[in-house]
Amino acid sequence: MDHLETGHSVSVAGVILDGQGRALLVQRRDNGHWEAPGGILEREEDTTTGLVREVREETGLIVEPLALTGVYKNMTRAVVALVFRCQTIGGHLTTNHESRAFRWADPQDVKTLANEAFAVRVLDAMHTDRPPAVRHHNGTHLLTHP
């Protein structure tokens, strides 16, 4: 089967850590959910360019990816997400048409604010000593089997 016929899309997200054990969460304007900044890659974009673009669009920050921390598939929507730990190299936090608010969240805050499928992405990235995670979910909850 041609890979273009599968209907899958690829998204990227950047988990930015502040050095105090906290990660930056963005409150999305469209649904109010708290998540790491990110979005769908455009067809002609390479992964790093798309990641930097998406994070800048949602936060105003310019980032550099440090490590791939996980691969997550939404089994319901056929979206594969690549999540990277990032460091900020410029810009300023700025709300916009995509982002309503920002919050530096410790692991407990992440678990409280974000649904399970999105919290785990941030929590996985906060563990700097682990290999990249590979997980599956239904958009809200983790699945034990794909």
Secondary structure, 3 states (H helix, E strand, C coil): CCHHHCCCEEEEEEEEECCCCCEEEEEECCCCCEECCEEECCCCCCHHHHHHHHHHHHHCEEEEEEEEEEEEEECCCCEEEEEEEEEEEEECCCCCCCEEEEEEECHHHHHHHCCHHHHHHHHHHHCCCCCCEEEEECCCCEECCC
